[in-house]
C-alpha cells in the first residue's frame, strides 16, 4: 500500500488543481528528494509554473508544469498519502498508522492557493524533478498477454515476485498481486517462466479485470480474498485451506487447493 489504485485516486485529486500556478514549494525533509543528494534549489524552477496535466505510471504520480515541460514525480512508498488542503482521497491506508500527523509532511506545494502535501510516516516515498520513467515496467492496469509473456519468459523467480517487481510490471503491490493470482488460480511460488500460454493469458486478463473491479470498489484492500488473509480461513471459491508464507520477500496468502 498504496498500490496503483490508490495512486490513481491521488492523481484524480491533484488533477482538479490543473490551471493553478505554483506559489511555493517546500521540501521539509531533504532526504525525501531524489536523486539522493540533489540540491533542493532545483525545485525552485517550478515556482511560477502552472500545473498543466497529471499522469501516472504504476505507482509513480506525475505532475506536469508549465510550457518548459517540467515534470514532478511523486512516490508514496508504504505509507504515503497525498493531501489537498488537509484532506486525502484516502483517509487511512491498510497496514499504516491511523494517526494523521502533519509532522510527516515531507513536501508541500502551494498550487494556486491550494496546499498539496505528501504525508508519509515511514518516509519510503520521494519527490523527484523529471524522473526517468524508463526504469519502470509495463503499466499493470493495461497489461496484455503479449507483454506479460515477454516479462515472464525464461524467468526462474516466482510469479508473485515478478508481479511485484516494478522494473518489470509497474503498479501492483502485495494485495493486488495476491488477489490476482488467487482469482487466476495460479500458485504464487511457481517460476514465472514455467507458466503455460493459457495461464499467461488468464493472468494478464485477470490483472486488468482485478484492477478495474477493485478501483470501482475503492481500493486494493477490497478484493474477494482480502478477508481470507488469516489462519484457518477457507477459500470462498473452493473451500480449500488458505496458506501463508513469504514469497518474493512479502507476506503471501493463497489457496492450497485451487491455486496450482
Ligand atoms: Zn480455493
Boltz pocket constraint, residues with backbone or C-beta under 6 A from the ligand:
constraints:
  - pocket:
      binder: B
      contacts: [[A, 235], [A, 236], [A, 237], [A, 238], [A, 239], [A, 240], [A, 255], [A, 256], [A, 257], [A, 258], [A, 259]]
      max_distance: 6.0
